[in-house]
Amino acid sequence: MNETLAKKSKRLKLMLLAGLLLIGIGGTVAYRMQQNAQFMARLENSTGGFEKADVPRLIRVLEDNSMGEMQARAARALGKIGPDAVDAMPALVEKRDYFGVGNESVVHDAINAIQTPE
């Protein structure tokens, strides 16, 4: 009888641990989704105010061909960051001929801003 009780207790502890783990993972996913939504809202409203820590996210936006105008905004934001956005150079060079009429110089301007020391 004690063995049966011990097995049930162990099983309940494992189930509790699994439940806590699921809650933790769900919370982390929700937090990341919120952070990404806030980042995209910032980018949609302005291309200023970004810093070196934002460069990886801006690169991801720039590389995502489904993002449309947001790619041009990401390029502008990278240009405003300047030399601190040097990690974005390969992505910018790859996109230099991608943008259509009216945005073709966006990437060139960003590349020039990153290459030019302040």
Buried (B, 14 or more C-beta within 10 A) or exposed (E): EEEEEEEEEEEEEEEEEEEEEEEEEEEEEEEEEEEEEEBBEBBEEEBEEBEEEBBEBBBBBBBEEEBEEBBBBBBBBBBBBBEBBBBBBEBBEEBBEBBEEEBBEBBBBBBEBBEEEE
